[in-house]
Amino acid sequence: MQKEIEAVNGDPDSLDSKQMADHILNVRFRVENVDTKADYLPDTNRYHNRHRYSLYDFENEERENLTRALATQPNANGAGGYSRKGTTEISEPGKLFRKGTKPTSYTPEHQLMQNQLFAELESEYGKGNVILEENYVDVIVDTEDERIYFELKSDLSPRSVLRQSIGQLLEYAYYPGHSAKPPTKLVVVGRAQLDEQDEVYLSELRKLFKLPLDYRVVKI
C-alpha cells in the first residue's frame, strides 16, 4: 500500500500518522472495478451538490487543501495546531440557505452547575448575598465588601470555557449602563480544572490587562 501511495507522489508515512486516523481501514478491490467518473445521484437529488459526498480529485487543489488542514492539527506531543496562514485577498460571500430544525432534547448541565454554585456560594457568603440572573449574569455575589460576577459554561474544555466566558463577563462588568455597581472580581466557572497552559494564559491576562479574573470549578 505504501508503494502505491509513492507511485502517485503521496506521502507513505501518512499511513502511520495519527493525524490521518487512529485506525487505517484497508479495503481491497481491483482497479478495473472502480469507476471514478460515475455519477451515482441525479441532479435533482438533495445530496447531489453536497461537498461531503463529492469525489475528490487530489491531483488538483484538494491535495493542497488537505495538507494545509492537517498542518493545523496538533501532533501527539501537543505541538502545533494553532497556526493558520492568512490571506491578503477577500472572498466573495455566497448565498446561504438554512432550513429550520426540529426540536431537540438536551441535558441541563448549565442549570445543574448554576444550582450547585448557588448552594456553594450561599454557604460561603450567607443567604441573601447570592443572586441569580440579575441583568443576565449567571450568578452574582453582592456583599458590603465585594461584588463578584460568575459566568458558567458546561463545556468540558477549560480553554473553551475561558474563550466563551471572558467576553461576556467584560460586557456585563464594563459596558455603559449595564451595572450601576462595578464588580470587584470576574469569575469564569467550568467543570474541569485548568491545565498548566490555561493557568499561564489566565495569569497573563491578569498581569497585562489588570483584569480581576479568576476561575472556579463546579462538579456536577
Salt bridges, closest charged atoms under 4 A:
ASP39 OD1 - HIS48 ND1 3.87
ASP43 OD1 - HIS48 NE2 3.32
GLU59 OE2 - ARG63 NH2 3.18
GLU64 OE2 - ARG68 NH1 3.31
GLU120 OE1 - ARG216 NH2 3.04
GLU122 OE1 - LYS127 NZ 3.30
GLU124 OE2 - ARG216 NH2 2.60
GLU134 OE2 - ARG147 NH2 2.66
ASP138 OD2 - HIS110 NE2 3.37
ASP142 OD2 - ARG147 NH1 3.03
ASP142 OD1 - LYS181 NZ 3.09
GLU151 OE2 - LYS153 NZ 3.40
GLU204 OE2 - LYS207 NZ 3.13
ASP214 OD1 - ARG206 NH2 3.82
